[in-house]
């Protein structure tokens, strides 16, 4: 589906996610916690991933140990969901870090590696293990939390090389999922939530956490046949 087609389409949405199951990574704070909370309120059974089991996750969600850099955690989380409820309808790849500031010359290699591991390799591992479950029912959704800082048409100056490049790569993952699995019914989209008042965004950011979560949650409500393989902001497709 082209960007213009997606722009013209009025996506059909689930009013309720009752009976559906969602996994949200990095769900112990910020955007991840708010997305998990809103999906819970829509009736979904929500597995809230956190790197440490003593981290708080939203009430009414199922806390799951999930460090996205550890394939053992990823495999155990997905297998555990299958064992407990037998299905997965929505995967939200939210976990992310900003990584080193400055330019790529000054950035410590270990910090670049860590940023790519969390922001890009992690979502790839989640998809590797979760896609078979998502394909069991037509219209399984993957929502990748990306950023305009990774858009190729945007100016790429201003530091944060690991973050920018990892988000460009995350958009590439979305395009791959669309190309590889759309005929099987998978719906994959990237989303820029905007500048949000989280630990990463800071107190001066222009959007509340609730507003930042609105478009990701909207994408989670897409019914089979809804737009896929796109990059969204404020419920509108934007340029890669």
Buried (B, 14 or more C-beta within 10 A) or exposed (E): BEBEEBEEBEBEEBEEBEEBBBBBBBBBBBBBBBBBBBBBEBBBBBBBBBBEEEBEBBEEBBBBBBBBBBBEBBBBBBEBBBEEBEBBBBBBBBBBBBBBBEEBEEBEEEBBBBBBBBBBBBBBBBBEBBBEBBBEBEBBBBBBBBBBBBBEEBEBEEBBBBBBBBBBBBBBBBBBBBEEBBEEBBBBBBBBBBBBBBEBBEEEBEBEBBBBBBBBBBBBBBEEEBBBBBBBBBEEBBEB
